């Protein structure tokens, strides 16, 4: 399965370890994750050196080509919110996961779109398990 992983880049990288755990679990399960580099510790807050228009076109093409989206939404990000809305508009199933105790936009937690699932987790292991369950149900 082709899974688009979405997470904060410019909004902060304090959750990078979680991003890494989620992406590694997807890759180890045999899935393709075109955005796997986002989980890398070397990814800076500035993100890609590509011009904004090229990043947009590349990422939208990856989003259009994916089977599902997994978004870690513990750290607010305009880009992640945009990708979630675009994916839902494209008819893609989307999982949004966030750490317990974090403040997440009610535009995410209150959204009852039938293709959107929102989960709260306490540990990286629990997050990985929730992502695996989401993918297994597709």
C-alpha positions as CSV (number, residue, x, y, z in Angstrom):
1,X,0.0,0.0,0.0
2,X,1.2,3.5,-0.8
3,X,0.8,5.6,2.5
4,X,1.3,9.3,2.6
5,X,2.8,10.3,6.0
6,X,2.1,13.8,7.1
7,X,3.7,15.7,10.0
8,X,4.9,19.1,11.1
9,X,8.1,20.4,9.6
10,X,8.2,24.2,10.0
11,X,5.9,24.1,13.0
12,X,8.4,22.2,15.1
13,X,10.3,18.9,15.2
14,X,9.9,17.9,18.9
15,X,7.9,14.8,17.8
16,X,10.4,13.5,15.3
17,X,11.0,10.3,17.3
18,X,7.3,9.5,17.1
19,X,7.4,10.3,13.3
20,X,10.3,7.9,12.9
21,X,8.5,5.1,14.8
22,X,5.4,5.4,12.7
23,X,7.2,5.6,9.3
24,X,9.6,2.7,10.3
25,X,6.6,0.5,11.2
26,X,4.9,1.3,7.8
27,X,8.1,0.5,5.9
28,X,8.8,-2.7,7.8
29,X,5.2,-3.8,7.0
30,X,6.1,-3.5,3.3
31,X,4.3,-0.3,2.6
32,X,5.6,2.5,0.3
33,X,5.9,5.9,2.1
34,X,7.0,8.6,-0.4
35,X,7.3,11.1,2.5
36,X,9.4,8.9,4.7
37,X,12.2,11.5,4.7
38,X,9.9,13.7,6.9
39,X,10.6,11.3,9.8
40,X,14.4,11.7,9.5
41,X,16.3,13.4,12.3
42,X,18.2,15.3,9.5
43,X,15.0,17.0,8.3
44,X,15.3,20.6,9.5
45,X,12.6,23.0,10.4
46,X,13.1,24.6,7.0
47,X,12.3,21.4,5.1
48,X,13.3,21.0,1.5
49,X,15.6,23.2,-0.5
50,X,13.1,23.1,-3.3
51,X,11.1,26.2,-4.2
52,X,7.6,26.3,-2.6
53,X,5.8,25.7,-5.9
54,X,7.8,22.6,-6.6
55,X,7.2,21.3,-3.1
56,X,3.5,21.8,-3.5
57,X,3.3,20.1,-6.9
58,X,5.4,17.2,-5.7
59,X,3.5,16.7,-2.5
60,X,0.1,17.0,-4.2
61,X,1.2,14.4,-6.8
62,X,2.3,12.0,-3.9
63,X,-1.0,12.7,-2.2
64,X,-3.0,11.9,-5.3
65,X,-1.1,8.7,-5.8
66,X,-1.5,7.4,-2.3
67,X,-3.9,4.8,-1.0
68,X,-4.2,6.4,2.5
69,X,-2.9,9.2,4.7
70,X,-1.4,8.9,8.2
71,X,-1.0,12.3,9.8
72,X,0.6,12.9,13.2
73,X,-1.1,16.1,14.4
74,X,0.3,16.7,17.8
75,X,2.2,19.7,16.6
76,X,0.1,22.3,14.7
77,X,0.9,22.7,11.0
78,X,-0.8,24.6,8.3
79,X,0.6,22.1,5.7
80,X,-0.7,19.0,7.6
81,X,-4.2,20.5,7.9
82,X,-4.2,21.3,4.2
83,X,-3.0,17.8,3.3
84,X,-5.7,16.3,5.5
85,X,-8.5,18.4,3.8
86,X,-7.1,17.7,0.3
87,X,-6.9,13.9,1.0
88,X,-10.5,13.8,2.2
89,X,-11.6,15.8,-0.8
90,X,-9.8,13.2,-3.0
91,X,-11.7,10.4,-1.2
92,X,-8.6,9.1,0.6
93,X,-8.9,7.4,4.0
94,X,-7.1,9.5,6.6
95,X,-5.9,8.7,10.1
96,X,-5.0,11.6,12.4
97,X,-3.1,10.6,15.6
98,X,-2.0,12.8,18.4
99,X,-0.4,12.4,21.8
100,X,-2.5,12.5,24.9
101,X,-2.4,15.9,26.6
102,X,-1.7,17.8,23.5
103,X,-4.1,20.5,22.2
104,X,-5.4,19.6,18.8
105,X,-7.6,21.8,16.5
106,X,-11.3,21.1,16.9
107,X,-11.4,21.2,13.1
108,X,-9.6,17.8,13.3
109,X,-11.1,16.4,16.5
110,X,-14.7,17.5,15.6
111,X,-14.6,16.4,12.0
112,X,-17.1,13.5,11.5
113,X,-16.1,12.8,7.8
114,X,-16.7,9.1,7.2
115,X,-13.1,8.6,5.8
116,X,-11.4,10.3,8.8
117,X,-10.4,8.5,11.9
118,X,-8.9,10.5,14.8
119,X,-7.0,8.7,17.7
120,X,-5.2,9.8,20.8
121,X,-2.2,7.7,22.0
122,X,0.0,7.7,25.0
123,X,3.1,5.9,23.8
124,X,4.9,5.4,20.5
125,X,4.1,1.7,20.6
126,X,0.4,2.5,21.0
127,X,0.6,4.9,18.1
128,X,2.2,2.3,15.9
129,X,-0.4,-0.2,16.9
130,X,-3.2,2.2,15.9
131,X,-1.6,3.0,12.6
132,X,-1.3,-0.8,11.8
133,X,-4.9,-1.4,12.8
134,X,-6.0,1.5,10.5
135,X,-4.1,0.2,7.6
136,X,-5.3,-3.4,8.2
137,X,-8.9,-2.3,7.9
138,X,-8.4,-0.7,4.5
